[in-house]
Amino acid sequence: MKHFYATLLALFTVSMMVAQCNYSLEMLDNFGDGWGNGSQISVTINGGTPQVYTVPNPPGNINTVSITVNDGDTISLDYVADSVTPGDNEFTLYDSEGIVVVTSGFSPATGNFFSGAASCPSCPAVTNITSNNVVADSAEIAWVNGGTETQWIIEYGVAPYTCGSGGTQVTASSNPFTITGLSSITTYDVYVIAVCGAMDQSACQGPIQLTTTESCPSPSNFAPVTQTANSISFVWDANGNPNPTFEVEYGPSPYTQGSGGTTVQQFTAPFADVTGLASDTSYDFYIRIDCGMGDFSLWVGPYTAQTLISCFPVSALQADFVGSDLADISWLAGQTETEWELEWALAGTITTPFSTPSQGTVVNVMTNPSTQLTGLTDDTAYDIYVRAVCDPVAPDYSSVQNISIATQCLPLAATTAMPYSEDFETFTANTDFERENCWSATFMGGTNNFSEYDWNVTTTGVTPSGGTGPDAANSGTGYMYIETLGNDGDTATLFSPIINVDGLTEPSVQFYYHLFGPNMGDLSVDVYDGTTWQTGLFTSSGQVQTAGNDPFEQAIINLAGYTGDIQVRFVSTRVGFTSGDMAIDDFSVEEAPACAPVSLLNTGVLNANDAEITWQSQGSETTWIVEYGPTGFVPGTSATDPDVFEVSVTTNPYTIIGLDDTTTYDFYVTADCGMSTLSTQTGPDTFTTAFLPPSGVSCPGMDNVFVFQEEFETNDNGWTGDIGVGTTTAALWNFNRAISPGSTNTGPDAPFSGGGFAYLETSGTVTTPAEIVSPAIDLSFATDGAELSFYYFAYGAEIDEFTVNVGTSPTGPWTNEFTAIGQLQTAGSDPWAPVGVNLDAYVGQVIYLQITGKESATNGFTADIAIDLLRVETCGAFCSPPSMLAALNITDTTVDVDFADTNATAATSYEVLVQPAGDPAPDATTTGIQQTATANPYNWTGLTAFTNYDVYVRTDCMGAAGFSVWSGPISFQTACAVFTAPYSENFETFTATTNFLEENCWSADADGTYDWNVDNNGSTPSTGTGPLMAFSGTNYFYTEASSTGAEARLVSPIIDYSTLTTPSIQFYYHMFGAQIGTLHVDVNDGTGWINDVDMIVGAQQTAQADDWIQRIVDISAITGLTGTELSVRLRAESNGTFAGDISIDDFRVDEIPTCPAPSALMVDDTSITITDATIDWTENGTATTYDVEWGGPIGYTQGMPPAAPLGGTATGVTKPYTVTGLQGSTQYDFYVRAICGGN
């Protein structure tokens, strides 16, 4: 069916005598995602039918439409705002000359924005103004005439220029036209006015902008010739300029032309040779050509070049020592020179080193490349410059090298009564610490800023980077820290003040440090003894603390024998990207303690009943007191608390014995320096003993048997609960994981055994335990004892609790038999922990295991608990249940049930039960519905096609052993039965969905989220694509292209077409949208897919309202097809997003139609008059004549057309066909059918 509208011829004729022009409507979407949610604009001309416009996506940001009007027509604009996200739309209506008629502004509201008369000028304006052949004094201007005018006015002025502002006007009688008398190197704005009569001119159009060329061409393309130590020569492209005279202006780089450099005139263009330059210096040169009479080219440059080195600069300039009033400076010679000049002054004083007169103090240094500067002021910054003197007569100097130093404060005194201490509380917070309170810092290279590896000050207690550094200061809120940016190998050094220790009997340096972060670098603490630096008196590599809330550690460096002035420096070296923020707090120089406390308590090997502990001594003692007990115990209570113990030890490390398994302990260490002199107690450090490993079951009859075993590589054993097989889904126990989980810093790197393990994925919040329940484990015939064993991995800072519970029903109640809290391993490569759980209490029963896990109350990723190789061992003669159940060779009515016998001696009889999915599980009392199997696999028959079933199997061990428990269920679905052609499917019984998988023997799969869906509501969800309705009924299939993806595949059931003489595949399709991809038709005869037996590429309809098109594929013409059964695959290939919805309806496998229906009915809009209209269509067969029927108004019943002039029929006509005798201002429907051989 197709609609058309007959327009009164009289109205059309009148419109031809009135001036006509095109307005334009520009619609914008500032977010670039198109107008959606009902946003649109309606344009009505003279109260007629509104034309509705929007901004489709793509392009998403703009849509401009042309609106043809007659002079005096009434134009009305009505806008409807976006109903969901208003705020990014706007539009503008322009008249035929580009003048704004109305603009909405940003984010307009719903309403009428304009209603007024159109104005079409009698003298149309020109368009497409261009410039050509632009030279120094003229330019050719061209344009497209607005009408038939033969004269124009060209108006121009120096940019910026507005038409009518008093510029130059010239009358042109030709197009193009050359304007002359222009100035060189000048930018003009040019306008053109059409002259249609003495008093009739168009609107001023423009401007276009042009720039005239130079009258004296500038140079370009500089190229080097030669460089010496004192001269640079170069050439350039003259660009046709023959003048030899030029000026060159230059200065040391970076130099900007006109900023006071040196200017010389030469006469050898295009060649310059500039002499008298300094060696090893970069210069910027600018050139302009002198064409005479004051006509110069533009300055062009810079051309940058560097003189050669005749005198090489020094290197490794450094301050070896800086005191309060002197500094030792050294460097390496550039080559073989033996003379140097050094200039120094207060920081910022020297702007031009070694100028005349000098700005600082100049020192001449002979023979040795070093000197000592004296007479400096304490706590003051200085700049130091050094250059090599290669020839003092020429003279020939190297380029200058410089460093900056800061003298130390006057020495501070540390005495027994008044030690020196610094807690950094008065320091200013910064990320570029250099100097404050007589402390200073240096760093490797560049200007000190946050992007480098350097020492900084915090007053908030934390560092800027996450996952490193302390959570708080050791005391107060301030401390020094390293920010771990920069490059590996960078160093940063923090210097203390100079401190005199003569007032101390046995001086020591003491400080607190925090080294937490996986990329922690190296720290060396050095002391200057007045002569040289004593390095490495304290060193540390890698992290010490393992969390930000771990306490600071104290370090004590004994300086016995040191006298006079000392200085301490902290040298940090970067070893990795971020996560290496060192922190120093509470520094002091004071008397060494009589017995220094130990530091760095740690643990070594942890077993179930013993634990190795270690510490770091800070003195010379050889005896220590270790106190240990349950975590949280009060130290010093070993005499009163029977669970707390104290022992004197002489070895480090030391192994504590007699501990309980799976128990958390604290321990403290005290140094014993003899003569009843003890240090303060250090601690606690905490450890947890290991789980008891499996001990095995002692069976007097040597009849040990594993009645249950699970490797977690499949779920063939029938676990239930929060399970995923081969997945990584959060809050599920994911079976068959062969590598570490996706999250970092959690989970094992590999299985303990086999090819996979099970782990709890905790990406997100898993604070409610995730549970899995084992199948039944039969201990009813067990004797003597039973034990559960498994391997456990708990690496992750956010692990909370793992439990193993036992019950006699799959739904509980449960008895807890094992619990683990928190992290166990500390790296993914650590060994798995063996766990043994005694099950003696359950001998003689059928049990189930419930395993649970959860993370702490966070929203993190590091709580992935893993288990592997779970087994139950006992004694006795057992009838073990089958394992590895599988459904094989599934047809529409049969299935092969496969399983593995788990008994030491395989049984010869089994019971198999296949029942509808969801039916109650069988138990020991189930009879009458199972079948006895003596072979494996077992073939079960009599099933219903396309139905879900559950499978259970148990072993019949005969005699006293009886039956095992049931294994299962596993589930499967029977295949569909083969359909017999003719086969048809209109999809009306399908369930509307946006995630179609399988129904009515049709199935779908996809590479991504681009997939097949079922619609029952007319159009698809995306705008600007898809049909407005189904071909028949209300349901059809469509691909949702609002998401990316490669292919979506829709597969029919198997169809037997042997009953057909001329078999074909038939369906109707609708493919409208700017991003329509390709629809492939594939077939499968049981031996594999034959691809692309048909293909439809790109958009086939041009509007949503366009008719569906029928597709017919001749099955007999398919190459390689065998047999008489096939299934069809409709394979949609994506071509973008949103506007690419492919739709299909009314699928058939049937005889090829002998008389195919026409399609693509259309009306030639230009043919419509008051009484006539020409219609056309597409022929899909060989017909040449047709029956045509029409009627109005639209919506009449086909086969019952109204009487003329509102309806009629025509028989045996050809295409196209002109319908005559119509009634004006009436909408019509029309129908066409083909005539094929009289049918």
Secondary structure, DSSP 8 states (H G I E B T S, - for coil): -EEEEE--HHHHHHHTTS-EEEEEEEEEETTSS---TT-EEEEEETT---EEE---TTT-SEEEEEEEEETT-EEEEEEE--SSS-SSEEEEEE-TTS-EEEE--SS--SEEEEEEE----SS---EEEEEES--SS-EEEEEE-SSS--EEEEEEEESS--TTSS-EEEEESSSSEEE----TT-EEEEEEEEEEETTEE---EEEEEEE---SS---EEEEEEEE-SS-EEEEEE-TT-----EEEEEEESS--TTSS-EEEEES-TTEEEE-S--TT-EEEEEEEEB-STT-B---EEEEEEE---SS---EEEEEEEE-SSEEEEEEE-SSS--EEEEEEEETT--SSTT-SS-SSEEEEEESSSEEEEES--TT-EEEEEEEEEEETTTTEE---EEEEEE---S-EEEESSS-EEE--TTS--BSS--EETTEEEEESSS---TTSEEEEEESSSS-SSTTSS-SS-SSSS-EEEEEE-S-TT-EEEEE---EEEEE-SSEEEEEEEEE-STT--EEEEEEE-SSSEEEEEEEEES-S-SSTTS--EEEEEE-TT--SEEEEEEEEE--SSS---EEEEEEEEEE--SS---EEEEEEEE-SS-EEEEEE-SSS--EEEEEEEETT--TT-TTT-TT-EEEEE--SSEEE-S--TT-EEEEEEEEE-STT-B---EEEEEEE-----------TTS-EEEEEEE-SS--TT--EESEEES---TTSEEEEE-S--SSSS-S-SS-SSTT-EEEE--SS---S-EEEE---EE-TT-EEEEEEEEEEEE--TTEEEEEEEEESSTT---EEEEEEES---SSTTS--EEEEEE-GGGTTSEEEEEEEEEE-SS--S---EEEEEEEEEEES------EEEEEES--SS-EEEEEE--SSS--SEEEEEEEETTS----TT--SS-EEESSSSEEE----TT-EEEEEEEEE--GGG-B---EEEEEEE-----EESSEEE--TTS--BSS--EETTEEEEESSS-EEEEE-SSS-SSTTSS-SS-SSSS-EEEEE-SS--SEEEEE---EE-TT-SSEEEEEEEEE-STT--EEEEEEE-SS-EEEEEEEEES---SSTTS--EEEEEEGGG-TT--SSEEEEEEEEE--SSSS--EEEEEEEEEE--SS---EEEEE-GGG--SS-EEEEEE-SSS--EEEEEEESSTT--TT---STTSEEEEEEE-SSEEE-S--TTEEEEEEEEEE-TT-
